[in-house]
């Protein structure tokens, strides 16, 4: 029995696959043809999600893209200190908190010396949708790092609020996908890509980054589609959507959606006012700096990471397999 078989909200349930198929039908029946042209962004536009397709998950969070059969993980109301398939790095304890009708968790950052140099503060929350051990790296992968159940085309969701900026040059919220373990022993295990939300100003507001070898990063600054930036003491809803382009195995689309007023304190429910902030199309053979390898494999580890802050509020973390746009 795999660890994922024990998860109360986890992986590859038949009932969920039926639900995913119903969601797909609703999306494609209700959404107008213009709204379904999500793949148009590959040619340069920033298309919003289909507004007619208000299909929700069990937490009331809008699923912007239809679910596909495969692995998924939803933290839901579980205790992140004990939830199977969920790990807080450095074993930093999370504390339950309530604000109005909203229930959420808070985790402090821990001090560290970065493998890339310098010191700072970070927290890292890991989701394991497929379970099992990591078996491959970006150099040896078979379309996955642990098993064929690894999340590949995906929608990764997190609701977050940071407190007290400690290190302004490093402040960022990062959603990391398609990846594996980060160790000094074998840097190739990292094998990941990511998108960020940052304070802006003299720095970027949002970037696409690639870390196939730990801790060697490529960074591409992206142009935000609307005015926002990471600030202290404000909730943000974040969704990183990543999928392979149908009919073109050389491209993977990465999209960062943001909700700047994501939660209603009176009800504790998501507002679902998602807007597409940025996009990057990763292309096989096109260099991002050190790397020209397309990252299109399924990932073993999905990570929410903070840098440069004192502590983080978080809620409603999930990742699931999606159906790429036509």
C-alpha positions in Angstrom: 0.0 0.0 0.0 1.4 3.4 -1.0 1.2 6.4 1.4 -1.2 8.1 -1.0 -3.7 5.2 -0.5 -4.2 6.4 3.1 -4.9 10.0 2.3 -8.3 11.3 3.2 -8.1 13.9 0.4 -5.7 12.5 -2.1 -5.1 10.6 -5.2 -7.0 8.9 -8.1 -10.4 8.1 -6.6 -13.0 6.7 -9.0 -15.7 9.0 -7.5 -13.5 12.0 -8.1 -12.9 11.0 -11.7 -16.7 10.9 -12.2 -16.8 14.4 -10.7 -14.0 15.5 -12.9 -15.8 14.3 -16.0 -19.0 16.2 -14.9 -16.9 19.3 -14.4 -15.4 19.0 -17.9 -18.9 18.7 -19.4 -20.1 21.8 -17.5 -17.1 23.8 -18.7 -17.4 22.9 -22.3 -21.2 23.2 -22.4 -21.6 26.4 -20.5 -18.6 28.4 -21.6 -18.9 30.4 -24.9 -16.5 29.6 -27.6 -14.6 32.8 -27.1 -14.1 32.1 -23.4 -12.8 28.6 -24.2 -9.9 30.0 -26.3 -7.6 29.8 -23.3 -4.8 28.5 -25.5 -4.7 31.8 -27.3 -2.2 33.1 -24.8 0.4 30.9 -26.4 0.4 33.3 -29.3 0.8 36.3 -27.0 -2.5 37.3 -25.5 -3.4 37.0 -21.8 -6.8 35.3 -21.9 -8.8 35.2 -18.6 -10.4 32.0 -17.3 -13.8 31.1 -18.7 -16.1 33.2 -16.4 -19.1 31.0 -17.2 -17.4 27.9 -15.9 -17.9 28.5 -12.1 -17.1 24.9 -11.1 -16.0 24.7 -7.5 -14.0 22.2 -5.5 -15.0 21.0 -2.0 -13.6 24.1 -0.4 -15.6 26.5 -2.6 -12.6 27.4 -4.7 -13.2 27.9 -8.4 -11.5 25.4 -10.6 -10.3 27.5 -13.5 -9.5 24.5 -15.7 -11.5 21.2 -15.9 -10.1 18.3 -13.9 -8.6 15.3 -15.5 -8.3 11.7 -14.1 -5.1 11.5 -12.2 -3.5 12.5 -8.9 -4.6 15.4 -6.8 -4.2 16.7 -3.2 -6.4 19.0 -1.2 -5.3 19.9 2.4 -8.9 21.0 3.2 -9.6 21.1 6.9 -6.8 18.7 7.9 -4.1 19.7 10.4 -1.0 20.4 8.3 1.2 19.3 11.1 -0.2 15.8 10.8 -1.8 15.5 7.4 -0.5 12.6 5.2 1.1 13.8 2.0 1.9 17.2 3.5 5.2 18.4 5.0 6.3 21.6 6.6 10.0 21.8 6.0 12.3 22.1 9.1 9.4 20.6 11.1 8.2 24.1 11.9 4.8 23.8 13.7 1.8 25.5 12.2 -0.8 27.1 14.5 -4.5 27.2 13.9 -6.1 30.6 13.8 -9.6 32.1 13.3 -10.6 35.5 12.0 -14.3 36.1 11.7 -15.6 32.9 10.0 -12.3 32.2 8.4 -10.2 29.3 9.7 -6.5 29.2 8.6 -3.0 28.3 9.7 0.1 30.3 10.5 3.7 29.1 10.2 6.8 31.1 11.2 9.8 31.3 8.9 13.1 29.7 10.0 16.6 31.1 9.6 18.9 29.5 7.1 22.0 29.8 5.0 21.0 29.6 1.4 22.7 27.0 -0.7 23.1 29.7 -3.4 24.9 32.0 -0.8 23.9 34.4 1.9 21.5 34.0 4.9 17.9 34.7 5.3 14.4 33.5 6.4 12.2 31.0 4.7 9.3 28.6 5.0 8.4 25.8 2.7 5.2 23.7 2.5 5.3 20.6 0.4 2.4 18.6 -1.1 2.9 15.1 -2.4 -0.1 14.2 -4.6 1.2 10.9 -6.1 3.1 9.5 -3.1 6.0 7.1 -3.2 9.8 8.0 -3.4 11.4 10.1 -6.1 13.1 7.8 -8.6 14.3 10.1 -11.4 15.7 13.6 -12.2 15.3 15.9 -15.1 18.1 14.1 -16.8 16.7 10.6 -16.3 12.9 11.2 -16.1 10.4 9.1 -18.0 7.7 11.8 -18.2 7.6 11.7 -14.4 10.0 11.8 -11.4 8.4 9.2 -9.1 5.6 7.4 -10.9 3.2 7.8 -13.8 0.7 9.2 -11.2 2.9 12.4 -10.7 0.9 15.6 -11.4 1.8 16.9 -14.9 -0.8 19.2 -16.3 -1.9 21.0 -13.2 -3.6 23.7 -11.2 -1.9 24.6 -7.9 -3.8 26.8 -5.5 -2.8 28.6 -2.3 -4.3 31.4 -0.2 -1.6 33.3 1.6 -0.9 36.4 3.7 2.6 37.4 4.8 3.6 39.3 8.0 6.6 41.4 8.8 9.2 41.8 6.0 12.6 41.0 7.4 14.8 40.9 4.3 13.4 43.2 1.5 15.8 42.1 -1.2 14.6 38.5 -0.9 10.9 38.9 -0.2 8.8 36.6 -2.5 6.0 34.1 -2.6 6.9 31.2 -4.9 4.8 28.3 -6.2 7.1 25.5 -7.3 6.0 22.6 -9.5 7.1 19.5 -11.5 10.0 19.1 -9.0 11.7 16.9 -6.5 14.0 17.0 -3.5 16.5 19.8 -3.0 19.7 18.4 -1.6 23.4 19.1 -1.6 24.0 15.4 -2.3 22.4 15.4 -5.8 21.4 18.8 -7.2 19.7 17.2 -10.2 16.9 16.0 -8.0 15.4 19.5 -7.9 14.1 19.3 -11.5 11.5 22.1 -11.0 10.0 25.3 -12.4 8.1 28.0 -10.6 6.4 31.4 -10.7 6.6 34.2 -8.2 4.7 37.1 -6.7 7.0 39.8 -5.4 6.9 43.4 -4.1 7.8 45.1 -7.4 9.4 48.6 -7.2 13.0 48.1 -8.2 12.3 44.4 -8.5 10.0 42.3 -10.5 6.3 41.8 -9.5 6.3 38.3 -11.1 8.8 36.0 -12.6 9.1 32.5 -14.2 12.0 30.6 -12.8 13.7 27.3 -13.5 15.9 25.2 -11.1 16.7 21.9 -12.8 19.9 21.7 -10.7 19.8 22.9 -7.1 20.6 25.7 -6.4 21.2 27.1 -9.9 18.3 29.3 -10.9 17.2 30.9 -14.2 14.9 33.8 -13.9 12.7 35.5 -16.5 11.0 38.8 -15.5 7.4 38.9 -16.7 5.1 41.9 -17.5 2.1 41.9 -15.1 -1.3 42.2 -16.8 -2.7 44.4 -14.1 -1.4 46.6 -11.2 -0.7 44.6 -8.1 2.3 43.6 -6.0 3.1 41.5 -2.9 2.5 43.5 0.3 2.5 42.9 4.0 -0.7 41.8 5.8 -2.9 41.3 2.8 -4.5 38.0 1.7 -3.8 36.8 -1.9 -5.2 33.9 -3.7 -2.6 32.3 -6.0 -3.0 29.7 -8.8 -0.2 28.4 -10.9 -1.6 26.6 -13.9 0.9 24.6 -16.1 0.0 22.5 -19.1 1.5 21.1 -22.3 0.2 22.5 -25.5 -2.0 20.1 -27.4 -0.4 19.1 -30.7 2.9 20.7 -29.8 5.2 18.6 -27.6 7.8 21.4 -27.5 5.8 23.9 -25.4 4.5 24.1 -21.8 2.3 27.1 -20.8 2.7 28.5 -17.3 0.1 31.0 -15.9 -0.1 32.8 -12.6 -3.6 33.8 -11.6 -4.1 36.2 -8.6 -7.1 37.1 -6.5 -6.3 40.3 -4.5 -9.4 40.1 -2.3 -9.8 36.4 -2.1 -11.6 35.6 1.2 -14.8 36.9 2.8 -14.2 37.1 6.6 -17.9 37.1 7.3 -18.4 33.7 5.7 -14.9 32.3 5.5 -15.5 31.5 1.8 -13.4 32.2 -1.3 -14.5 35.2 -3.4 -13.2 33.6 -6.7 -12.3 36.9 -8.4 -9.3 35.4 -10.3 -7.4 37.4 -12.8 -4.5 36.3 -15.0 -1.4 38.2 -13.8 1.4 36.7 -16.0 2.3 34.0 -18.4 5.4 32.3 -19.7 5.6 29.7 -22.4 8.6 27.3 -21.9 9.9 26.0 -25.2 12.3 23.1 -25.8 15.7 24.4 -27.0 15.0 28.0 -26.0 17.4 29.2 -23.2 16.2 30.8 -20.0 19.8 31.4 -19.0 21.6 28.2 -18.0 18.8 25.8 -19.2 17.3 25.1 -22.6 15.6 21.9 -21.6 11.7 21.9 -21.6 10.3 21.0 -18.2 7.2 18.9 -19.2 7.4 16.0 -16.8 5.1 15.1 -13.9 6.4 16.3 -10.5 6.8 14.4 -7.3 6.9 17.5 -5.0 4.7 20.6 -5.2 5.9 23.5 -2.9 4.7 26.8 -1.5 7.7 28.8 -0.5 8.3 32.1 1.2 11.5 34.2 1.6 12.3 37.3 3.6 9.3 37.4 5.9 8.6 36.6 9.6 5.6 34.4 9.2 2.9 33.2 6.8 -0.9 32.7 7.1 -2.1 30.0 4.7 -5.3 28.2 3.8 -7.0 26.0 1.1 -3.9 24.5 -0.5 -4.5 22.1 -3.3 -3.0 20.7 -6.5 -4.8 18.5 -9.2 -4.4 17.2 -12.7 -6.2 19.3 -15.3 -7.3 18.9 -18.9 -5.3 21.3 -21.2 -7.3 23.7 -23.3 -8.0 22.5 -26.8 
